Amino acid sequence: YSTAPLPLQELSNICWAAWGYNRPEMNLRTAPSASNKQEMDLYAILEDGAYRYDAKANTLVQTVAGDIREASGKQDFVYTAPLNLVFVADLTKMGGNSREAKVITASADAAFCSQNVYLYCASRGLGTVVRGWFDREPFHEAMKLGPDQHICWAQTVGYKAE
């Protein structure tokens, strides 16, 4: 991946494609979630920090200051790629099932979101890859997540390196 930053409009479009509202009058999003629990939180890890995507306002809200990209994966390219999306499930929104069942369901829901990112990136000539190779506990701590928040995986997005 190139280290070139993504324009803000591109970043906005990617977040919207992943988990935005496309039918706000019905409170429905660009990707489905099991029983419409909408448990997914989308984070954008950028060079200057971590941001949670507020889909209703279509904006990013900083949650962590500083560069935590290295915590988001083991591959070298994650350290310098302009964007690492992180799909985090809030398990408290998912009812009374076991934690294992919630994680499985949330992973499927995250897959729907990341597929939208793949399609968007293909339409714009951007590179992307879903990744699960990271140290879960240090990454969880770096993102300052709570005990009922589960990182499903990360997805790197950027321009293809020349």
Helices and strands as residue ranges (DSSP letters): H 8-19, E 21-23, G 24-26, E 28-29, G 34-36, E 40-46, E 49-54, E 59-65, G 69-72, G 76-79, E 83-90, G 91-94, H 99-124, E 127-131, H 136-142, E 149-158
